[in-house]
Amino acid sequence: MTIARSKVTSQGQISVPADVRRRLGITPGSVLEWEEDGDRFVVRRAGQYTFEDMRRVLFPNGPPKRRSLEELKQGIVDYIRERHARR
């Protein structure tokens, strides 16, 4: 379902219709993101990500392996040692 239409200028600029700006909370200075999704493009206001978007970025291969508290603590110790090791 088409919400609104925009026309592209000779310089490649478009105007975002007022209804769309209101619904997305777009104000002067807002940044829009363009994402390719198969055979279509999705435009959204930058900074608005769904939980699913975040999960896909953080865990592209599924959920991480469960670890014990001792393993987590040891990982922190190892990281700090490596990070602050004298070289």
Chimera marker file (.cmm) of the C-alpha trace (Angstrom):
<marker_set name="trace">
<marker id="1" x="0.000" y="0.000" z="0.000" r="1" g="1" b="0" radius="0.5"/>
<marker id="2" x="1.488" y="3.337" z="-1.067" r="1" g="1" b="0" radius="0.5"/>
<marker id="3" x="1.484" y="5.960" z="1.700" r="1" g="1" b="0" radius="0.5"/>
<marker id="4" x="2.850" y="8.862" z="-0.346" r="1" g="1" b="0" radius="0.5"/>
<marker id="5" x="4.967" y="9.627" z="-3.389" r="1" g="1" b="0" radius="0.5"/>
<marker id="6" x="8.019" y="11.822" z="-3.942" r="1" g="1" b="0" radius="0.5"/>
<marker id="7" x="9.616" y="13.186" z="-7.072" r="1" g="1" b="0" radius="0.5"/>
<marker id="8" x="13.393" y="13.162" z="-7.594" r="1" g="1" b="0" radius="0.5"/>
<marker id="9" x="14.974" y="16.459" z="-8.678" r="1" g="1" b="0" radius="0.5"/>
<marker id="10" x="17.663" y="16.746" z="-11.344" r="1" g="1" b="0" radius="0.5"/>
<marker id="11" x="20.226" y="16.833" z="-8.505" r="1" g="1" b="0" radius="0.5"/>
<marker id="12" x="18.974" y="13.549" z="-7.012" r="1" g="1" b="0" radius="0.5"/>
<marker id="13" x="17.118" y="15.127" z="-4.096" r="1" g="1" b="0" radius="0.5"/>
<marker id="14" x="13.685" y="14.120" z="-2.828" r="1" g="1" b="0" radius="0.5"/>
<marker id="15" x="11.148" y="15.685" z="-0.498" r="1" g="1" b="0" radius="0.5"/>
<marker id="16" x="9.739" y="13.529" z="2.278" r="1" g="1" b="0" radius="0.5"/>
<marker id="17" x="5.965" y="14.066" z="2.446" r="1" g="1" b="0" radius="0.5"/>
<marker id="18" x="4.659" y="15.733" z="5.626" r="1" g="1" b="0" radius="0.5"/>
<marker id="19" x="2.616" y="12.683" z="6.723" r="1" g="1" b="0" radius="0.5"/>
<marker id="20" x="5.680" y="10.450" z="6.445" r="1" g="1" b="0" radius="0.5"/>
<marker id="21" x="7.851" y="12.961" z="8.339" r="1" g="1" b="0" radius="0.5"/>
<marker id="22" x="5.312" y="13.096" z="11.158" r="1" g="1" b="0" radius="0.5"/>
<marker id="23" x="4.937" y="9.308" z="11.366" r="1" g="1" b="0" radius="0.5"/>
<marker id="24" x="8.713" y="8.733" z="11.424" r="1" g="1" b="0" radius="0.5"/>
<marker id="25" x="9.477" y="11.708" z="13.663" r="1" g="1" b="0" radius="0.5"/>
<marker id="26" x="11.729" y="13.265" z="11.029" r="1" g="1" b="0" radius="0.5"/>
<marker id="27" x="12.804" y="16.823" z="11.763" r="1" g="1" b="0" radius="0.5"/>
<marker id="28" x="15.368" y="19.114" z="10.117" r="1" g="1" b="0" radius="0.5"/>
<marker id="29" x="18.779" y="17.486" z="10.490" r="1" g="1" b="0" radius="0.5"/>
<marker id="30" x="17.403" y="13.934" z="10.829" r="1" g="1" b="0" radius="0.5"/>
<marker id="31" x="19.421" y="11.235" z="9.096" r="1" g="1" b="0" radius="0.5"/>
<marker id="32" x="17.691" y="8.601" z="6.970" r="1" g="1" b="0" radius="0.5"/>
<marker id="33" x="19.047" y="5.126" z="6.269" r="1" g="1" b="0" radius="0.5"/>
<marker id="34" x="18.491" y="3.228" z="3.049" r="1" g="1" b="0" radius="0.5"/>
<marker id="35" x="18.646" y="-0.567" z="3.213" r="1" g="1" b="0" radius="0.5"/>
<marker id="36" x="18.383" y="-3.064" z="0.377" r="1" g="1" b="0" radius="0.5"/>
<marker id="37" x="16.008" y="-5.908" z="1.184" r="1" g="1" b="0" radius="0.5"/>
<marker id="38" x="15.866" y="-8.320" z="-1.740" r="1" g="1" b="0" radius="0.5"/>
<marker id="39" x="14.141" y="-6.536" z="-4.609" r="1" g="1" b="0" radius="0.5"/>
<marker id="40" x="13.116" y="-3.463" z="-2.587" r="1" g="1" b="0" radius="0.5"/>
<marker id="41" x="14.672" y="-0.671" z="-0.545" r="1" g="1" b="0" radius="0.5"/>
<marker id="42" x="13.656" y="0.275" z="2.981" r="1" g="1" b="0" radius="0.5"/>
<marker id="43" x="14.067" y="3.853" z="4.204" r="1" g="1" b="0" radius="0.5"/>
<marker id="44" x="14.018" y="4.590" z="7.922" r="1" g="1" b="0" radius="0.5"/>
<marker id="45" x="15.152" y="7.210" z="10.353" r="1" g="1" b="0" radius="0.5"/>
<marker id="46" x="18.661" y="6.367" z="11.566" r="1" g="1" b="0" radius="0.5"/>
<marker id="47" x="18.897" y="5.084" z="15.096" r="1" g="1" b="0" radius="0.5"/>
<marker id="48" x="15.598" y="3.242" z="15.099" r="1" g="1" b="0" radius="0.5"/>
<marker id="49" x="16.427" y="-0.421" z="15.120" r="1" g="1" b="0" radius="0.5"/>
<marker id="50" x="14.212" y="-3.302" z="16.028" r="1" g="1" b="0" radius="0.5"/>
<marker id="51" x="15.285" y="-5.999" z="18.453" r="1" g="1" b="0" radius="0.5"/>
<marker id="52" x="15.515" y="-8.361" z="15.472" r="1" g="1" b="0" radius="0.5"/>
<marker id="53" x="17.938" y="-5.999" z="13.670" r="1" g="1" b="0" radius="0.5"/>
<marker id="54" x="20.192" y="-5.884" z="16.731" r="1" g="1" b="0" radius="0.5"/>
<marker id="55" x="20.049" y="-9.660" z="17.251" r="1" g="1" b="0" radius="0.5"/>
<marker id="56" x="21.031" y="-10.324" z="13.626" r="1" g="1" b="0" radius="0.5"/>
<marker id="57" x="24.047" y="-8.013" z="13.897" r="1" g="1" b="0" radius="0.5"/>
<marker id="58" x="25.223" y="-9.248" z="17.296" r="1" g="1" b="0" radius="0.5"/>
<marker id="59" x="24.599" y="-12.949" z="16.729" r="1" g="1" b="0" radius="0.5"/>
<marker id="60" x="24.732" y="-13.709" z="12.975" r="1" g="1" b="0" radius="0.5"/>
<marker id="61" x="25.306" y="-17.429" z="13.651" r="1" g="1" b="0" radius="0.5"/>
<marker id="62" x="22.592" y="-17.850" z="16.275" r="1" g="1" b="0" radius="0.5"/>
<marker id="63" x="22.717" y="-17.380" z="20.035" r="1" g="1" b="0" radius="0.5"/>
<marker id="64" x="26.135" y="-17.529" z="21.715" r="1" g="1" b="0" radius="0.5"/>
<marker id="65" x="27.279" y="-20.601" z="23.624" r="1" g="1" b="0" radius="0.5"/>
<marker id="66" x="26.229" y="-20.540" z="27.281" r="1" g="1" b="0" radius="0.5"/>
<marker id="67" x="29.121" y="-20.072" z="29.677" r="1" g="1" b="0" radius="0.5"/>
<marker id="68" x="29.530" y="-20.486" z="33.408" r="1" g="1" b="0" radius="0.5"/>
<marker id="69" x="30.255" y="-17.573" z="35.717" r="1" g="1" b="0" radius="0.5"/>
<marker id="70" x="33.828" y="-18.816" z="36.160" r="1" g="1" b="0" radius="0.5"/>
<marker id="71" x="34.363" y="-18.838" z="32.366" r="1" g="1" b="0" radius="0.5"/>
<marker id="72" x="33.040" y="-15.281" z="32.097" r="1" g="1" b="0" radius="0.5"/>
<marker id="73" x="35.307" y="-14.063" z="34.906" r="1" g="1" b="0" radius="0.5"/>
<marker id="74" x="38.327" y="-15.789" z="33.356" r="1" g="1" b="0" radius="0.5"/>
<marker id="75" x="37.514" y="-14.194" z="29.994" r="1" g="1" b="0" radius="0.5"/>
<marker id="76" x="37.540" y="-10.752" z="31.604" r="1" g="1" b="0" radius="0.5"/>
<marker id="77" x="40.876" y="-11.462" z="33.312" r="1" g="1" b="0" radius="0.5"/>
<marker id="78" x="42.400" y="-12.710" z="30.043" r="1" g="1" b="0" radius="0.5"/>
<marker id="79" x="41.129" y="-9.670" z="28.143" r="1" g="1" b="0" radius="0.5"/>
<marker id="80" x="42.531" y="-7.221" z="30.706" r="1" g="1" b="0" radius="0.5"/>
<marker id="81" x="45.908" y="-8.993" z="30.742" r="1" g="1" b="0" radius="0.5"/>
<marker id="82" x="46.131" y="-8.927" z="26.954" r="1" g="1" b="0" radius="0.5"/>
<marker id="83" x="44.906" y="-5.343" z="26.696" r="1" g="1" b="0" radius="0.5"/>
<marker id="84" x="47.348" y="-3.989" z="29.273" r="1" g="1" b="0" radius="0.5"/>
<marker id="85" x="50.341" y="-6.230" z="28.583" r="1" g="1" b="0" radius="0.5"/>
<marker id="86" x="53.629" y="-4.399" z="28.184" r="1" g="1" b="0" radius="0.5"/>
<marker id="87" x="54.979" y="-4.691" z="24.705" r="1" g="1" b="0" radius="0.5"/>
<link id1="1" id2="2" r="1" g="1" b="0" radius="0.2"/>
<link id1="2" id2="3" r="1" g="1" b="0" radius="0.2"/>
<link id1="3" id2="4" r="1" g="1" b="0" radius="0.2"/>
<link id1="4" id2="5" r="1" g="1" b="0" radius="0.2"/>
<link id1="5" id2="6" r="1" g="1" b="0" radius="0.2"/>
<link id1="6" id2="7" r="1" g="1" b="0" radius="0.2"/>
<link id1="7" id2="8" r="1" g="1" b="0" radius="0.2"/>
<link id1="8" id2="9" r="1" g="1" b="0" radius="0.2"/>
<link id1="9" id2="10" r="1" g="1" b="0" radius="0.2"/>
<link id1="10" id2="11" r="1" g="1" b="0" radius="0.2"/>
<link id1="11" id2="12" r="1" g="1" b="0" radius="0.2"/>
<link id1="12" id2="13" r="1" g="1" b="0" radius="0.2"/>
<link id1="13" id2="14" r="1" g="1" b="0" radius="0.2"/>
<link id1="14" id2="15" r="1" g="1" b="0" radius="0.2"/>
<link id1="15" id2="16" r="1" g="1" b="0" radius="0.2"/>
<link id1="16" id2="17" r="1" g="1" b="0" radius="0.2"/>
<link id1="17" id2="18" r="1" g="1" b="0" radius="0.2"/>
<link id1="18" id2="19" r="1" g="1" b="0" radius="0.2"/>
<link id1="19" id2="20" r="1" g="1" b="0" radius="0.2"/>
<link id1="20" id2="21" r="1" g="1" b="0" radius="0.2"/>
<link id1="21" id2="22" r="1" g="1" b="0" radius="0.2"/>
<link id1="22" id2="23" r="1" g="1" b="0" radius="0.2"/>
<link id1="23" id2="24" r="1" g="1" b="0" radius="0.2"/>
<link id1="24" id2="25" r="1" g="1" b="0" radius="0.2"/>
<link id1="25" id2="26" r="1" g="1" b="0" radius="0.2"/>
<link id1="26" id2="27" r="1" g="1" b="0" radius="0.2"/>
<link id1="27" id2="28" r="1" g="1" b="0" radius="0.2"/>
<link id1="28" id2="29" r="1" g="1" b="0" radius="0.2"/>
<link id1="29" id2="30" r="1" g="1" b="0" radius="0.2"/>
<link id1="30" id2="31" r="1" g="1" b="0" radius="0.2"/>
<link id1="31" id2="32" r="1" g="1" b="0" radius="0.2"/>
<link id1="32" id2="33" r="1" g="1" b="0" radius="0.2"/>
<link id1="33" id2="34" r="1" g="1" b="0" radius="0.2"/>
<link id1="34" id2="35" r="1" g="1" b="0" radius="0.2"/>
<link id1="35" id2="36" r="1" g="1" b="0" radius="0.2"/>
<link id1="36" id2="37" r="1" g="1" b="0" radius="0.2"/>
<link id1="37" id2="38" r="1" g="1" b="0" radius="0.2"/>
<link id1="38" id2="39" r="1" g="1" b="0" radius="0.2"/>
<link id1="39" id2="40" r="1" g="1" b="0" radius="0.2"/>
<link id1="40" id2="41" r="1" g="1" b="0" radius="0.2"/>
<link id1="41" id2="42" r="1" g="1" b="0" radius="0.2"/>
<link id1="42" id2="43" r="1" g="1" b="0" radius="0.2"/>
<link id1="43" id2="44" r="1" g="1" b="0" radius="0.2"/>
<link id1="44" id2="45" r="1" g="1" b="0" radius="0.2"/>
<link id1="45" id2="46" r="1" g="1" b="0" radius="0.2"/>
<link id1="46" id2="47" r="1" g="1" b="0" radius="0.2"/>
<link id1="47" id2="48" r="1" g="1" b="0" radius="0.2"/>
<link id1="48" id2="49" r="1" g="1" b="0" radius="0.2"/>
<link id1="49" id2="50" r="1" g="1" b="0" radius="0.2"/>
<link id1="50" id2="51" r="1" g="1" b="0" radius="0.2"/>
<link id1="51" id2="52" r="1" g="1" b="0" radius="0.2"/>
<link id1="52" id2="53" r="1" g="1" b="0" radius="0.2"/>
<link id1="53" id2="54" r="1" g="1" b="0" radius="0.2"/>
<link id1="54" id2="55" r="1" g="1" b="0" radius="0.2"/>
<link id1="55" id2="56" r="1" g="1" b="0" radius="0.2"/>
<link id1="56" id2="57" r="1" g="1" b="0" radius="0.2"/>
<link id1="57" id2="58" r="1" g="1" b="0" radius="0.2"/>
<link id1="58" id2="59" r="1" g="1" b="0" radius="0.2"/>
<link id1="59" id2="60" r="1" g="1" b="0" radius="0.2"/>
<link id1="60" id2="61" r="1" g="1" b="0" radius="0.2"/>
<link id1="61" id2="62" r="1" g="1" b="0" radius="0.2"/>
<link id1="62" id2="63" r="1" g="1" b="0" radius="0.2"/>
<link id1="63" id2="64" r="1" g="1" b="0" radius="0.2"/>
<link id1="64" id2="65" r="1" g="1" b="0" radius="0.2"/>
<link id1="65" id2="66" r="1" g="1" b="0" radius="0.2"/>
<link id1="66" id2="67" r="1" g="1" b="0" radius="0.2"/>
<link id1="67" id2="68" r="1" g="1" b="0" radius="0.2"/>
<link id1="68" id2="69" r="1" g="1" b="0" radius="0.2"/>
<link id1="69" id2="70" r="1" g="1" b="0" radius="0.2"/>
<link id1="70" id2="71" r="1" g="1" b="0" radius="0.2"/>
<link id1="71" id2="72" r="1" g="1" b="0" radius="0.2"/>
<link id1="72" id2="73" r="1" g="1" b="0" radius="0.2"/>
<link id1="73" id2="74" r="1" g="1" b="0" radius="0.2"/>
<link id1="74" id2="75" r="1" g="1" b="0" radius="0.2"/>
<link id1="75" id2="76" r="1" g="1" b="0" radius="0.2"/>
<link id1="76" id2="77" r="1" g="1" b="0" radius="0.2"/>
<link id1="77" id2="78" r="1" g="1" b="0" radius="0.2"/>
<link id1="78" id2="79" r="1" g="1" b="0" radius="0.2"/>
<link id1="79" id2="80" r="1" g="1" b="0" radius="0.2"/>
<link id1="80" id2="81" r="1" g="1" b="0" radius="0.2"/>
<link id1="81" id2="82" r="1" g="1" b="0" radius="0.2"/>
<link id1="82" id2="83" r="1" g="1" b="0" radius="0.2"/>
<link id1="83" id2="84" r="1" g="1" b="0" radius="0.2"/>
<link id1="84" id2="85" r="1" g="1" b="0" radius="0.2"/>
<link id1="85" id2="86" r="1" g="1" b="0" radius="0.2"/>
<link id1="86" id2="87" r="1" g="1" b="0" radius="0.2"/>
</marker_set>
